[in-house]
C-alpha cells in the first residue's frame, strides 16, 4: 500500500495510483455518498414526489467534492424541465444510471 504521489493528480486532486490508500478511501467514500443520494431520491420517487426527488438528488450530490460536478446533474435538470422525467419509472431508470 502506498500514499498519494505528488505531481500525478486527477480531477479529484488525488494521484489515482492503483493501491493508493488515500485515493481508494476517497473513491469508496464517493461511492457511498452517491448510493446514499440515489437511495434518498428514490424514496421521493416511490412517494410520487418527482420534484422533491430532483431537489434531493441535486442537494445531496452538491455536498460532496467527488459528486459536486457530476455531469448527470445538468442532464437531470434538462430532462426534468423538458418533461422527459415525468413518470416514476423514468426516474428510476435515470437514477440507476448514476455512477
Phi, psi and omega in degrees: 000146180224170176254172182306139176261126180295148176091347178241085186242140174262192182298335181280350184088001179259163188283336180065024177281126178305133179087000179289122183300315182296313181294316181299318179294318180297316181292325177293318178298318178298316180299316180295319179297315180297315179297320178296317179296318179295317180298315180295318179297320180294332176297320177290322177299314180300330179275359180081011182261077186292322178295321178290329176298316179297311181300318180297313182298313180296316181298311183295315182291333180286348185267356181239135182302329182280345180238355184304323182249033180299128182298338179291338181298312179296314181299317179300315178299315179297315179295320181293313180297321182283354177088012180277345176248066186247007176229158178298320180296319180295325177292316180300315180296318181293313181296323179299333181281350179292131177226000000 
